[in-house]
Amino acid sequence: MGLLTKEVERHPCTVEVSHCFESLHAHVRFNDGTVVHPGDEVIVKGPEIMAPYGEIVREDREAVIYRASRLEQLWTRLTGDLEFMELCEFSFSEEVTL
């Protein structure tokens, strides 16, 4: 992997979609232990998974990982903390209005 080049990798994965009262989530776990790094993009192949209410659905799929170039990794690490702060809401007054 060079300064500006990207790599494309294919890996088997398990997709878990939960639509329960206790938990509403979707997780992707790589079956071969692959690790995703900052700046990488992951696309899971196949049709969308819809879990009926109260159920957890697990399916084996293939994921395509577009590895970030070294420059993209560096940029993501430098700006990631700043973008995270956009998700935070701070209030220093006694009255909270949204």
Beta strands, then each sheet from edge to edge (+ up, - down):
strand 1: 7-19
strand 2: 24-30
strand 3: 41-44
strand 4: 55-67
sheet 1: 2+ 1- 4+ 3-
end
